[in-house]
Amino acid sequence: MKTENLNQNFGTLSQTINGLIKLGYTHDFNIQDECIVCQRANITLSPEEFKIDHVYRFEGDSDPDYQSILYAISSDKYGVKGTLVNAYGIYSDDASSRLIEKLETHGSPQAIQDRSLDATQRRPEGERTINSSLLKIDLNEFIRQIKSEPAWVQNDRNSVTVFKSDAMRIVLLGLRANAELKPHKAAGMISVQVLEGRIEFGIDGQSEVLMQGQMVALHEGIMHSVKAMEDSFFLLTMALKN
């Protein structure tokens, strides 16, 4: 498989999956415990039995911050190719550290091609400015928008990317009471600032309760989790490596 075929811009998440299918990535993989599995073909792959050929990131309809990561995966041992779709930075509760480490390593910004989607079913107004030399961001308005959308009414979370560049990404997240972001790592240094409510920020068996007006800063690659103690909104800022 030529690398340039994988480097092309297929378009949206679904278009990219269809494009990869045409390139032979026909299996649909999911995370399970210490491996990835394809139920249809009854194939189970441990981290050392597959390789990640390419990674794509999209803004769209997935949690926690309306972004998805798509992995193009192949296994020489079993002679199979397929795709794995995963929410940005969040993995299955039962995923092993070895599997998470492999996904995180290949999901770093250097390996990811950013994509921007036009209008979606949830946000039919279409594209908006998320990067300019001077960008004014009305956080109160974005919180009102998040609360008004079906994703907030029907699910336990909603979010929106308010700024995105090669060096930094800012995401506004809303979590319903008791909703969690399971333990995960970030590909850069982050800060988490609470705008409304209370959250529990966990790291290495310890936790800090953050209330409105409080924030934490965290170096890259450190496993952490977030749990909302009540309906909460917080600003996640990530500094990405160049």
BELDATA-V107100 format. One record per residue. PSI is psi in radians with two decimals (none if undefined). OMEGA is omega in radians with two decimals (* if undefined). NEAR is the number of other C-alpha atoms within 12 Angstrom. Layout:
((PSI OMEGA NEAR) (PSI OMEGA NEAR))
//
This chain:
((2.15 3.14 17) (2.40 -3.11 11) (-0.64 -3.09 12) (-0.47 3.09 12) (-0.66 3.13 18) (-0.42 -3.10 30) (-0.22 -3.07 22) (2.72 3.11 20) (1.83 -3.13 23) (-0.43 -3.11 27) (-2.24 -3.09 24) (3.06 3.12 28) (-0.88 -3.11 35) (-0.64 3.11 21) (-0.64 3.12 19) (-0.73 3.09 34) (-0.78 3.12 32) (-0.66 3.10 22) (-0.69 3.12 24) (-0.59 3.06 36) (-0.73 3.11 22) (-0.42 3.10 18) (0.11 3.05 26) (0.00 -3.14 23) (1.34 -2.93 30) (-0.25 -3.09 24) (2.53 3.13 34) (1.90 -3.08 32) (2.64 3.05 33) (2.73 3.13 32) (2.35 3.08 32) (2.01 3.10 24) (-2.01 -3.04 21) (0.30 -3.01 25) (-3.14 2.95 29) (2.57 -3.05 42) (2.64 2.95 30) (1.84 -3.06 25) (-0.68 -3.07 15) (-0.72 -3.10 13) (-0.01 -3.13 16) (0.84 -3.13 15) (2.35 3.08 26) (2.20 -3.08 27) (2.17 3.02 32) (2.88 -3.07 29) (-0.63 -3.11 27) (-0.12 -3.09 20) (0.01 3.08 24) (2.82 3.06 31) (2.68 3.13 30) (1.94 -3.07 32) (-0.58 3.14 31) (2.72 -3.13 37) (2.42 3.13 40) (2.45 3.06 44) (2.46 -3.11 39) (2.64 2.88 36) (2.26 -3.09 38) (-2.19 -2.95 35) (0.47 -3.09 33) (2.73 3.12 29) (2.82 0.02 36) (-0.22 -3.07 39) (0.68 3.08 38) (0.71 3.04 34) (2.66 3.08 34) (2.63 2.99 35) (2.30 3.10 43) (2.15 3.11 44) (2.28 2.95 45) (2.03 -2.95 44) (2.48 3.05 43) (2.72 3.10 33) (1.99 3.09 27) (-0.57 -3.10 15) (-0.74 -3.09 15) (-0.09 3.11 20) (0.68 -3.11 18) (2.71 3.05 29) (2.53 3.14 35) (-2.99 -3.09 39) (2.64 3.07 40) (2.14 3.11 39) (2.29 -3.12 35) (2.50 3.10 35) (2.65 -3.05 32) (1.90 3.03 39) (0.00 -3.07 39) (2.31 -3.09 34) (2.97 -3.14 37) (2.53 3.14 26) (-0.58 -3.03 19) (0.08 -3.12 20) (2.37 -3.13 26) (2.80 3.13 22) (-0.59 3.12 23) (-0.74 -3.13 18) (-0.77 3.12 31) (-0.74 -3.13 33) (-0.70 3.14 25) (-0.75 3.13 27) (-0.73 -3.14 44) (-0.73 -3.11 34) (-0.79 -3.13 26) (-0.19 3.12 28) (0.22 -3.13 35) (2.74 -3.07 31) (-0.51 -3.11 30) (-0.45 -3.06 21) (-0.04 -3.00 26) (2.41 3.01 31) (2.08 3.14 30) (2.50 3.10 31) (2.55 3.05 27) (2.29 3.11 30) (2.67 3.03 28) (-2.59 -3.11 21) (2.47 3.05 16) (2.97 3.14 18) (-0.64 -3.12 14) (-0.53 -3.13 23) (1.34 -3.03 23) (-0.15 -3.13 14) (-0.26 3.05 11) (-2.82 -3.04 15) (2.61 3.03 18) (2.85 -3.10 20) (2.18 3.10 18) (0.08 3.09 23) (2.18 3.04 21) (3.01 -3.12 13) (-0.53 3.04 10) (2.01 -3.08 9) (2.03 3.08 14) (2.24 -3.07 14) (2.07 3.13 22) (1.65 -3.07 13) (-0.65 3.11 26) (-0.68 3.11 17) (-0.69 3.11 15) (-0.65 3.08 26) (-0.75 3.09 31) (-0.69 3.12 20) (-0.82 3.14 23) (-0.77 -3.12 36) (-0.46 -3.07 28) (-0.19 -3.04 18) (2.63 -3.14 22) (-0.57 -3.13 18) (-0.61 3.13 28) (-0.63 -3.11 29) (-0.68 -3.00 17) (-0.38 -3.05 13) (-3.05 -3.10 20) (0.19 3.13 27) (2.80 3.04 37) (2.75 -3.09 40) (2.95 3.12 43) (2.39 3.04 42) (2.15 -3.08 40) (-0.33 3.06 34) (2.46 -3.12 31) (2.14 3.04 29) (3.14 3.11 26) (-0.40 -3.05 21) (-0.39 -3.03 20) (2.58 3.07 25) (2.35 3.12 31) (2.19 -3.09 31) (2.33 3.04 38) (2.11 -3.10 42) (2.47 3.01 47) (2.26 3.10 51) (2.32 3.01 40) (2.81 3.11 33) (2.28 3.11 23) (-0.04 3.05 21) (2.60 -3.05 28) (2.59 2.82 30) (1.94 -3.04 34) (2.82 -3.11 28) (2.26 -3.12 28) (2.96 3.10 35) (2.70 3.07 34) (2.61 -3.10 35) (0.17 3.12 34) (3.08 3.06 31) (2.50 -3.11 25) (2.79 2.89 30) (2.57 3.12 27) (2.07 -3.09 37) (2.15 -3.12 34) (2.21 3.11 34) (-0.63 3.08 27) (2.56 3.04 30) (-2.73 -3.13 27) (2.41 3.08 32) (2.74 3.03 40) (2.03 -3.11 35) (2.02 -3.03 35) (2.52 3.10 27) (2.26 3.06 24) (0.79 3.10 13) (-0.01 3.09 12) (2.84 3.14 13) (2.65 3.06 16) (2.31 3.05 24) (2.15 -3.12 26) (2.29 3.11 29) (3.07 -3.13 25) (2.28 3.13 21) (-0.03 3.12 18) (2.73 -3.12 23) (2.87 3.03 26) (2.72 3.02 29) (2.50 -3.03 24) (2.37 3.09 26) (2.81 -3.08 21) (2.71 3.02 22) (0.19 -3.14 23) (2.21 -3.14 21) (2.28 -3.13 31) (2.88 -3.13 32) (2.83 3.12 31) (2.34 3.05 40) (2.32 3.12 34) (2.20 3.11 33) (-0.31 3.00 25) (3.02 3.09 25) (2.13 -2.98 30) (2.67 3.07 37) (2.32 -3.14 44) (2.73 -3.08 45) (2.10 3.08 38) (2.10 3.09 35) (2.21 -3.14 34) (2.22 3.04 33) (2.10 -3.04 27) (2.59 3.09 24) (2.50 3.06 19) (none * 13))
//
